[in-house]
């Protein structure tokens, strides 16, 4: 689903709201999540998951074409950890041997 599809679905389910207002609301939510991550904060949406930022330290990599050593700068990457309710809904309920939490980079 892309942002415009999300806005269209929200507009369908909320006919009392103008589409331009829904666009503004969705934009504000994404902007706030982005700003929080840029500050180094963690954003947790209960039942859905948590967004955070992970640091990738500077390192020496290799150019795959030439094999030469290449300096790769430090960077920060967004990280998403799924919430228990989301994981269970995706997997059709809880699994007894599934005590670990799935983690994914965004």
Phi and psi in radians as a Rosetta constraint file:
Dihedral C 1 N 2 CA 2 C 2 CIRCULARHARMONIC -1.823 0.35
Dihedral N 2 CA 2 C 2 N 3 CIRCULARHARMONIC 2.950 0.35
Dihedral C 2 N 3 CA 3 C 3 CIRCULARHARMONIC -0.961 0.35
Dihedral N 3 CA 3 C 3 N 4 CIRCULARHARMONIC -0.755 0.35
Dihedral C 3 N 4 CA 4 C 4 CIRCULARHARMONIC -1.142 0.35
Dihedral N 4 CA 4 C 4 N 5 CIRCULARHARMONIC -0.589 0.35
Dihedral C 4 N 5 CA 5 C 5 CIRCULARHARMONIC -1.202 0.35
Dihedral N 5 CA 5 C 5 N 6 CIRCULARHARMONIC -0.677 0.35
Dihedral C 5 N 6 CA 6 C 6 CIRCULARHARMONIC -1.066 0.35
Dihedral N 6 CA 6 C 6 N 7 CIRCULARHARMONIC -0.797 0.35
Dihedral C 6 N 7 CA 7 C 7 CIRCULARHARMONIC -1.083 0.35
Dihedral N 7 CA 7 C 7 N 8 CIRCULARHARMONIC -0.749 0.35
Dihedral C 7 N 8 CA 8 C 8 CIRCULARHARMONIC -1.094 0.35
Dihedral N 8 CA 8 C 8 N 9 CIRCULARHARMONIC -0.733 0.35
Dihedral C 8 N 9 CA 9 C 9 CIRCULARHARMONIC -1.135 0.35
Dihedral N 9 CA 9 C 9 N 10 CIRCULARHARMONIC -0.740 0.35
Dihedral C 9 N 10 CA 10 C 10 CIRCULARHARMONIC -1.120 0.35
Dihedral N 10 CA 10 C 10 N 11 CIRCULARHARMONIC -0.654 0.35
Dihedral C 10 N 11 CA 11 C 11 CIRCULARHARMONIC -1.139 0.35
Dihedral N 11 CA 11 C 11 N 12 CIRCULARHARMONIC -0.693 0.35
Dihedral C 11 N 12 CA 12 C 12 CIRCULARHARMONIC -1.075 0.35
Dihedral N 12 CA 12 C 12 N 13 CIRCULARHARMONIC -0.751 0.35
Dihedral C 12 N 13 CA 13 C 13 CIRCULARHARMONIC -1.415 0.35
Dihedral N 13 CA 13 C 13 N 14 CIRCULARHARMONIC -0.222 0.35
Dihedral C 13 N 14 CA 14 C 14 CIRCULARHARMONIC -2.311 0.35
Dihedral N 14 CA 14 C 14 N 15 CIRCULARHARMONIC 1.188 0.35
Dihedral C 14 N 15 CA 15 C 15 CIRCULARHARMONIC -1.121 0.35
Dihedral N 15 CA 15 C 15 N 16 CIRCULARHARMONIC -0.266 0.35
Dihedral C 15 N 16 CA 16 C 16 CIRCULARHARMONIC -1.357 0.35
Dihedral N 16 CA 16 C 16 N 17 CIRCULARHARMONIC -0.166 0.35
Dihedral C 16 N 17 CA 17 C 17 CIRCULARHARMONIC -1.797 0.35
Dihedral N 17 CA 17 C 17 N 18 CIRCULARHARMONIC 2.531 0.35
Dihedral C 17 N 18 CA 18 C 18 CIRCULARHARMONIC -1.321 0.35
Dihedral N 18 CA 18 C 18 N 19 CIRCULARHARMONIC 2.542 0.35
Dihedral C 18 N 19 CA 19 C 19 CIRCULARHARMONIC -1.068 0.35
Dihedral N 19 CA 19 C 19 N 20 CIRCULARHARMONIC -0.658 0.35
Dihedral C 19 N 20 CA 20 C 20 CIRCULARHARMONIC -1.103 0.35
Dihedral N 20 CA 20 C 20 N 21 CIRCULARHARMONIC -0.562 0.35
Dihedral C 20 N 21 CA 21 C 21 CIRCULARHARMONIC -1.239 0.35
Dihedral N 21 CA 21 C 21 N 22 CIRCULARHARMONIC -0.704 0.35
Dihedral C 21 N 22 CA 22 C 22 CIRCULARHARMONIC -1.096 0.35
Dihedral N 22 CA 22 C 22 N 23 CIRCULARHARMONIC -0.744 0.35
Dihedral C 22 N 23 CA 23 C 23 CIRCULARHARMONIC -1.021 0.35
Dihedral N 23 CA 23 C 23 N 24 CIRCULARHARMONIC -0.743 0.35
Dihedral C 23 N 24 CA 24 C 24 CIRCULARHARMONIC -1.155 0.35
Dihedral N 24 CA 24 C 24 N 25 CIRCULARHARMONIC -0.724 0.35
Dihedral C 24 N 25 CA 25 C 25 CIRCULARHARMONIC -1.108 0.35
Dihedral N 25 CA 25 C 25 N 26 CIRCULARHARMONIC -0.866 0.35
Dihedral C 25 N 26 CA 26 C 26 CIRCULARHARMONIC -1.064 0.35
Dihedral N 26 CA 26 C 26 N 27 CIRCULARHARMONIC -0.751 0.35
Dihedral C 26 N 27 CA 27 C 27 CIRCULARHARMONIC -1.067 0.35
Dihedral N 27 CA 27 C 27 N 28 CIRCULARHARMONIC -0.737 0.35
Dihedral C 27 N 28 CA 28 C 28 CIRCULARHARMONIC -1.105 0.35
Dihedral N 28 CA 28 C 28 N 29 CIRCULARHARMONIC -0.735 0.35
Dihedral C 28 N 29 CA 29 C 29 CIRCULARHARMONIC -1.082 0.35
Dihedral N 29 CA 29 C 29 N 30 CIRCULARHARMONIC -0.842 0.35
Dihedral C 29 N 30 CA 30 C 30 CIRCULARHARMONIC -1.107 0.35
Dihedral N 30 CA 30 C 30 N 31 CIRCULARHARMONIC -0.699 0.35
Dihedral C 30 N 31 CA 31 C 31 CIRCULARHARMONIC -1.097 0.35
Dihedral N 31 CA 31 C 31 N 32 CIRCULARHARMONIC -0.717 0.35
Dihedral C 31 N 32 CA 32 C 32 CIRCULARHARMONIC -1.178 0.35
Dihedral N 32 CA 32 C 32 N 33 CIRCULARHARMONIC -0.699 0.35
Dihedral C 32 N 33 CA 33 C 33 CIRCULARHARMONIC -1.098 0.35
Dihedral N 33 CA 33 C 33 N 34 CIRCULARHARMONIC -0.792 0.35
Dihedral C 33 N 34 CA 34 C 34 CIRCULARHARMONIC -1.076 0.35
Dihedral N 34 CA 34 C 34 N 35 CIRCULARHARMONIC -0.784 0.35
Dihedral C 34 N 35 CA 35 C 35 CIRCULARHARMONIC -1.109 0.35
Dihedral N 35 CA 35 C 35 N 36 CIRCULARHARMONIC -0.725 0.35
Dihedral C 35 N 36 CA 36 C 36 CIRCULARHARMONIC -1.094 0.35
Dihedral N 36 CA 36 C 36 N 37 CIRCULARHARMONIC -0.767 0.35
Dihedral C 36 N 37 CA 37 C 37 CIRCULARHARMONIC -1.147 0.35
Dihedral N 37 CA 37 C 37 N 38 CIRCULARHARMONIC -0.664 0.35
Dihedral C 37 N 38 CA 38 C 38 CIRCULARHARMONIC -1.106 0.35
Dihedral N 38 CA 38 C 38 N 39 CIRCULARHARMONIC -0.542 0.35
Dihedral C 38 N 39 CA 39 C 39 CIRCULARHARMONIC -1.384 0.35
Dihedral N 39 CA 39 C 39 N 40 CIRCULARHARMONIC -0.158 0.35
Dihedral C 39 N 40 CA 40 C 40 CIRCULARHARMONIC 1.595 0.35
Dihedral N 40 CA 40 C 40 N 41 CIRCULARHARMONIC 0.146 0.35
Dihedral C 40 N 41 CA 41 C 41 CIRCULARHARMONIC -1.390 0.35
Dihedral N 41 CA 41 C 41 N 42 CIRCULARHARMONIC 2.838 0.35
Dihedral C 41 N 42 CA 42 C 42 CIRCULARHARMONIC -1.796 0.35
Dihedral N 42 CA 42 C 42 N 43 CIRCULARHARMONIC 2.437 0.35
Dihedral C 42 N 43 CA 43 C 43 CIRCULARHARMONIC -2.023 0.35
Dihedral N 43 CA 43 C 43 N 44 CIRCULARHARMONIC 2.036 0.35
Dihedral C 43 N 44 CA 44 C 44 CIRCULARHARMONIC -1.984 0.35
Dihedral N 44 CA 44 C 44 N 45 CIRCULARHARMONIC 2.216 0.35
Dihedral C 44 N 45 CA 45 C 45 CIRCULARHARMONIC -1.997 0.35
Dihedral N 45 CA 45 C 45 N 46 CIRCULARHARMONIC 1.773 0.35
Dihedral C 45 N 46 CA 46 C 46 CIRCULARHARMONIC -0.894 0.35
Dihedral N 46 CA 46 C 46 N 47 CIRCULARHARMONIC 2.316 0.35
Dihedral C 46 N 47 CA 47 C 47 CIRCULARHARMONIC 1.466 0.35
Dihedral N 47 CA 47 C 47 N 48 CIRCULARHARMONIC -0.339 0.35
Dihedral C 47 N 48 CA 48 C 48 CIRCULARHARMONIC -1.804 0.35
Dihedral N 48 CA 48 C 48 N 49 CIRCULARHARMONIC -0.985 0.35
Dihedral C 48 N 49 CA 49 C 49 CIRCULARHARMONIC 2.785 0.35
Dihedral N 49 CA 49 C 49 N 50 CIRCULARHARMONIC -3.036 0.35
Dihedral C 49 N 50 CA 50 C 50 CIRCULARHARMONIC -2.322 0.35
Dihedral N 50 CA 50 C 50 N 51 CIRCULARHARMONIC 2.381 0.35
Dihedral C 50 N 51 CA 51 C 51 CIRCULARHARMONIC -1.783 0.35
Dihedral N 51 CA 51 C 51 N 52 CIRCULARHARMONIC 2.415 0.35
Dihedral C 51 N 52 CA 52 C 52 CIRCULARHARMONIC -2.579 0.35
Dihedral N 52 CA 52 C 52 N 53 CIRCULARHARMONIC 3.111 0.35
Dihedral C 52 N 53 CA 53 C 53 CIRCULARHARMONIC -2.085 0.35
Dihedral N 53 CA 53 C 53 N 54 CIRCULARHARMONIC 2.326 0.35
Dihedral C 53 N 54 CA 54 C 54 CIRCULARHARMONIC -1.992 0.35
Dihedral N 54 CA 54 C 54 N 55 CIRCULARHARMONIC 2.501 0.35
Dihedral C 54 N 55 CA 55 C 55 CIRCULARHARMONIC -1.589 0.35
Dihedral N 55 CA 55 C 55 N 56 CIRCULARHARMONIC 2.334 0.35
Dihedral C 55 N 56 CA 56 C 56 CIRCULARHARMONIC -1.879 0.35
Dihedral N 56 CA 56 C 56 N 57 CIRCULARHARMONIC 1.969 0.35
Dihedral C 56 N 57 CA 57 C 57 CIRCULARHARMONIC -1.177 0.35
Dihedral N 57 CA 57 C 57 N 58 CIRCULARHARMONIC 2.788 0.35
Dihedral C 57 N 58 CA 58 C 58 CIRCULARHARMONIC -1.069 0.35
Dihedral N 58 CA 58 C 58 N 59 CIRCULARHARMONIC 2.584 0.35
Dihedral C 58 N 59 CA 59 C 59 CIRCULARHARMONIC -2.700 0.35
Dihedral N 59 CA 59 C 59 N 60 CIRCULARHARMONIC 2.975 0.35
Dihedral C 59 N 60 CA 60 C 60 CIRCULARHARMONIC -1.798 0.35
Dihedral N 60 CA 60 C 60 N 61 CIRCULARHARMONIC 2.102 0.35
Dihedral C 60 N 61 CA 61 C 61 CIRCULARHARMONIC -1.885 0.35
Dihedral N 61 CA 61 C 61 N 62 CIRCULARHARMONIC -3.010 0.35
Dihedral C 61 N 62 CA 62 C 62 CIRCULARHARMONIC -2.205 0.35
Dihedral N 62 CA 62 C 62 N 63 CIRCULARHARMONIC 2.390 0.35
Dihedral C 62 N 63 CA 63 C 63 CIRCULARHARMONIC -1.280 0.35
Dihedral N 63 CA 63 C 63 N 64 CIRCULARHARMONIC 2.073 0.35
Dihedral C 63 N 64 CA 64 C 64 CIRCULARHARMONIC -1.143 0.35
Dihedral N 64 CA 64 C 64 N 65 CIRCULARHARMONIC -0.456 0.35
Dihedral C 64 N 65 CA 65 C 65 CIRCULARHARMONIC -1.359 0.35
Dihedral N 65 CA 65 C 65 N 66 CIRCULARHARMONIC -0.764 0.35
Dihedral C 65 N 66 CA 66 C 66 CIRCULARHARMONIC -1.842 0.35
Dihedral N 66 CA 66 C 66 N 67 CIRCULARHARMONIC -0.345 0.35
Dihedral C 66 N 67 CA 67 C 67 CIRCULARHARMONIC 1.438 0.35
Dihedral N 67 CA 67 C 67 N 68 CIRCULARHARMONIC -0.010 0.35
Dihedral C 67 N 68 CA 68 C 68 CIRCULARHARMONIC -1.202 0.35
Dihedral N 68 CA 68 C 68 N 69 CIRCULARHARMONIC 2.599 0.35
Dihedral C 68 N 69 CA 69 C 69 CIRCULARHARMONIC -1.246 0.35
Dihedral N 69 CA 69 C 69 N 70 CIRCULARHARMONIC 2.400 0.35
Dihedral C 69 N 70 CA 70 C 70 CIRCULARHARMONIC -2.294 0.35
Dihedral N 70 CA 70 C 70 N 71 CIRCULARHARMONIC 2.365 0.35
Dihedral C 70 N 71 CA 71 C 71 CIRCULARHARMONIC -1.417 0.35
Dihedral N 71 CA 71 C 71 N 72 CIRCULARHARMONIC 2.193 0.35
Dihedral C 71 N 72 CA 72 C 72 CIRCULARHARMONIC -1.923 0.35
Dihedral N 72 CA 72 C 72 N 73 CIRCULARHARMONIC 2.134 0.35
Dihedral C 72 N 73 CA 73 C 73 CIRCULARHARMONIC -1.237 0.35
Dihedral N 73 CA 73 C 73 N 74 CIRCULARHARMONIC 2.779 0.35
Dihedral C 73 N 74 CA 74 C 74 CIRCULARHARMONIC -1.069 0.35
Dihedral N 74 CA 74 C 74 N 75 CIRCULARHARMONIC 2.521 0.35
Dihedral C 74 N 75 CA 75 C 75 CIRCULARHARMONIC -2.604 0.35
Dihedral N 75 CA 75 C 75 N 76 CIRCULARHARMONIC 2.854 0.35
Dihedral C 75 N 76 CA 76 C 76 CIRCULARHARMONIC -2.036 0.35
Dihedral N 76 CA 76 C 76 N 77 CIRCULARHARMONIC 2.362 0.35
Dihedral C 76 N 77 CA 77 C 77 CIRCULARHARMONIC -2.179 0.35
Dihedral N 77 CA 77 C 77 N 78 CIRCULARHARMONIC 2.498 0.35
Dihedral C 77 N 78 CA 78 C 78 CIRCULARHARMONIC -1.228 0.35
Dihedral N 78 CA 78 C 78 N 79 CIRCULARHARMONIC 2.593 0.35
Dihedral C 78 N 79 CA 79 C 79 CIRCULARHARMONIC -2.391 0.35
Dihedral N 79 CA 79 C 79 N 80 CIRCULARHARMONIC 2.382 0.35
Dihedral C 79 N 80 CA 80 C 80 CIRCULARHARMONIC -2.163 0.35
Dihedral N 80 CA 80 C 80 N 81 CIRCULARHARMONIC 2.277 0.35
Dihedral C 80 N 81 CA 81 C 81 CIRCULARHARMONIC -2.055 0.35
Dihedral N 81 CA 81 C 81 N 82 CIRCULARHARMONIC 2.099 0.35
Dihedral C 81 N 82 CA 82 C 82 CIRCULARHARMONIC -1.176 0.35
Dihedral N 82 CA 82 C 82 N 83 CIRCULARHARMONIC 2.573 0.35
Dihedral C 82 N 83 CA 83 C 83 CIRCULARHARMONIC -1.452 0.35
Dihedral N 83 CA 83 C 83 N 84 CIRCULARHARMONIC 2.798 0.35
Dihedral C 83 N 84 CA 84 C 84 CIRCULARHARMONIC -1.037 0.35
Dihedral N 84 CA 84 C 84 N 85 CIRCULARHARMONIC -0.796 0.35
Dihedral C 84 N 85 CA 85 C 85 CIRCULARHARMONIC -1.109 0.35
Dihedral N 85 CA 85 C 85 N 86 CIRCULARHARMONIC -0.724 0.35
Dihedral C 85 N 86 CA 86 C 86 CIRCULARHARMONIC -1.107 0.35
Dihedral N 86 CA 86 C 86 N 87 CIRCULARHARMONIC -0.805 0.35
Dihedral C 86 N 87 CA 87 C 87 CIRCULARHARMONIC -1.060 0.35
Dihedral N 87 CA 87 C 87 N 88 CIRCULARHARMONIC -0.746 0.35
Dihedral C 87 N 88 CA 88 C 88 CIRCULARHARMONIC -1.170 0.35
Dihedral N 88 CA 88 C 88 N 89 CIRCULARHARMONIC -0.677 0.35
Dihedral C 88 N 89 CA 89 C 89 CIRCULARHARMONIC -1.194 0.35
Dihedral N 89 CA 89 C 89 N 90 CIRCULARHARMONIC -0.547 0.35
Dihedral C 89 N 90 CA 90 C 90 CIRCULARHARMONIC -1.273 0.35
Dihedral N 90 CA 90 C 90 N 91 CIRCULARHARMONIC -0.514 0.35
Dihedral C 90 N 91 CA 91 C 91 CIRCULARHARMONIC -1.828 0.35
Dihedral N 91 CA 91 C 91 N 92 CIRCULARHARMONIC 0.210 0.35
Dihedral C 91 N 92 CA 92 C 92 CIRCULARHARMONIC 1.225 0.35
Dihedral N 92 CA 92 C 92 N 93 CIRCULARHARMONIC 0.508 0.35
Dihedral C 92 N 93 CA 93 C 93 CIRCULARHARMONIC 2.067 0.35
Dihedral N 93 CA 93 C 93 N 94 CIRCULARHARMONIC 3.007 0.35
Dihedral C 93 N 94 CA 94 C 94 CIRCULARHARMONIC -1.328 0.35
Dihedral N 94 CA 94 C 94 N 95 CIRCULARHARMONIC 2.530 0.35
Dihedral C 94 N 95 CA 95 C 95 CIRCULARHARMONIC -1.915 0.35
Dihedral N 95 CA 95 C 95 N 96 CIRCULARHARMONIC 2.280 0.35
Dihedral C 95 N 96 CA 96 C 96 CIRCULARHARMONIC -1.029 0.35
Dihedral N 96 CA 96 C 96 N 97 CIRCULARHARMONIC -0.572 0.35
Dihedral C 96 N 97 CA 97 C 97 CIRCULARHARMONIC -1.622 0.35
Dihedral N 97 CA 97 C 97 N 98 CIRCULARHARMONIC 0.243 0.35
Dihedral C 97 N 98 CA 98 C 98 CIRCULARHARMONIC -1.910 0.35
Dihedral N 98 CA 98 C 98 N 99 CIRCULARHARMONIC 1.113 0.35
Dihedral C 98 N 99 CA 99 C 99 CIRCULARHARMONIC -1.459 0.35
Dihedral N 99 CA 99 C 99 N 100 CIRCULARHARMONIC -0.282 0.35
Dihedral C 99 N 100 CA 100 C 100 CIRCULARHARMONIC -1.493 0.35
Dihedral N 100 CA 100 C 100 N 101 CIRCULARHARMONIC 2.744 0.35
Dihedral C 100 N 101 CA 101 C 101 CIRCULARHARMONIC -1.775 0.35
Dihedral N 101 CA 101 C 101 N 102 CIRCULARHARMONIC 2.368 0.35
Dihedral C 101 N 102 CA 102 C 102 CIRCULARHARMONIC -1.278 0.35
Dihedral N 102 CA 102 C 102 N 103 CIRCULARHARMONIC 2.456 0.35
Dihedral C 102 N 103 CA 103 C 103 CIRCULARHARMONIC -2.245 0.35
Dihedral N 103 CA 103 C 103 N 104 CIRCULARHARMONIC 2.402 0.35
Dihedral C 103 N 104 CA 104 C 104 CIRCULARHARMONIC -2.436 0.35
Dihedral N 104 CA 104 C 104 N 105 CIRCULARHARMONIC 2.455 0.35
Dihedral C 104 N 105 CA 105 C 105 CIRCULARHARMONIC -1.376 0.35
Dihedral N 105 CA 105 C 105 N 106 CIRCULARHARMONIC 2.432 0.35
